[in-house]
Amino acid sequence: MTYLFKIPTLSFRPRPKGVFFLFSFFFYLNAVASVILIPMDAESQENHLKAYGITYWVLTKQQKVQWLLNYRGGSFLLPDGEVIRKECLIRGVSFEVLSDAQAESILDGISSPSQNQEAVILEKAPKIAVYSPKGNQPWDDAVTMVLTYAEIPYVTVYDEEVLDNKLVLYDWLHLHHEDFTGQFGKFYGAYRAAPWYIEGKKEAEALALKLGFGKVSEAKRAVALKIRNYVIGGGFMFAMCSATDSFDIALAAESVDICEPMFDGDPSDANYQGKLNFGNTFAFTNFVLERNPLRYEFSSIDMTNKRRDIPKESDYFSLMEFSAKWDPVPTMLTQNHTTLVKGFMGQTTSFTRNQVKPTVMVLGESKLNGEARYIHGIKGKGFFTFYGGHDPEDYQHRVGDPKTELELHPTSPGYRLILNNVLFPAARKKKQKT
């Protein structure tokens, strides 16, 4: 079949009754009108990760997309056109061409009160920034790796740009596996003699001095406060691994020195644990800091050392189910072709459930020990999501391990959760009901 007409935007609303087309040409146009469905279920999609890239790419063309929550794994409805179909073929993304009537039927079914489904309009491609040291390679971080693989553009920012108030230029910010406490990743115990550790510490100290701070911990705290203000003002923040708990620790310790002499050259404050302000944090409360500089751990937030009896073969976490019509935000963030996701470790693997604030929503949890793996919350006018672990397709990533080849994992459920967050700011949001 030859498609003669490109539909510039999606418009699947029922036509008013009593409207008749007087010329056969208009009957013909209506008959061939078509849209593209990108299915996201396990059976139909060959490359889930690049499907997000196609959707983002369409948004950059000032076209609207509909995200069909809970319909075939969270599928996308795109405007039809030869250019879009060719791009899908080039990127290896499975798609189906539907008539306008078929699309109407799908949307009618989704709108039924009996279906836990919803159609959310995606309106504009979000501008994406990644907070990361300039020398890092894309494969140093799962988010930059999947953005690169999905062909979604991003800009790298670091301390200079954050302190210079450049975050307002971006809709979505990812925090690389950073240590916002100024303790250099707590690598001191195992790697203090390693050349890369020594050089990295020197570079961080030089940058802090250049920015007008006497200590790295002071510079990182100032950066964390700027990021906090970005979220409160309406930004979307996503963090993984150690950037999750170290960020909140820095906020709780806003006026407290928690660093030992090997990190900042002077003693920590006496009784600093009792001086923490949990009211300043985004996600966590009542946690206890790890005082031993030789331990590769920041605080009691992380569950890594509390889960040693969980074998790799049984390490999965479950995505929570939400009402698509009443709670579209958590529903968007948990879209997947499976509700069971392989676990993976990191410096911060997961979160102690009773130290997650009650105002924060748990999106994914391990049934074996109740740990929270994937959480989401609101701060001011903005949103944040924390995702435990380092690399969804590298179970126990270690320093010096080879990078993950996403060409071998194009349908990764763990990586899909990252990309759900990337598209989240593009959505026309409804107020959450629960």
Salt bridges, closest charged atoms under 4 A:
ASP41 OD2 - ARG72 NE 3.84
ASP80 OD1 - ARG85 NE 2.89
GLU82 OE2 - ARG85 NH1 3.46
GLU87 OE2 - ARG91 NE 2.94
GLU96 OE2 - ARG72 NH2 2.83
ASP100 OD2 - ARG15 NH2 3.52
GLU118 OE2 - LYS430 NZ 2.81
GLU123 OE2 - LYS64 NZ 3.91
GLU123 OE2 - ARG428 NH2 2.83
ASP141 OD2 - HIS174 NE2 2.96
ASP141 OD1 - HIS177 NE2 2.99
GLU151 OE2 - LYS50 NZ 3.13
GLU151 OE1 - ARG91 NE 3.90
ASP159 OD2 - LYS220 NZ 3.05
GLU161 OE1 - LYS134 NZ 3.19
ASP164 OD2 - LYS166 NZ 3.32
GLU178 OE2 - LYS220 NZ 3.18
GLU205 OE2 - LYS201 NZ 2.64
ASP257 OD2 - LYS215 NZ 3.09
ASP264 OD2 - LYS215 NZ 3.26
ASP266 OD2 - LYS215 NZ 2.68
GLU290 OE1 - ARG295 NH1 2.66
ASP315 OD1 - ARG307 NH2 2.91
GLU365 OE1 - ARG353 NH1 2.29
GLU365 OE2 - LYS367 NZ 3.06
GLU371 OE2 - ARG307 NH2 2.82
GLU371 OE2 - ARG373 NH1 3.86
GLU393 OE1 - LYS342 NZ 2.97
GLU393 OE1 - HIS409 ND1 3.29
ASP394 OD2 - HIS397 ND1 2.77
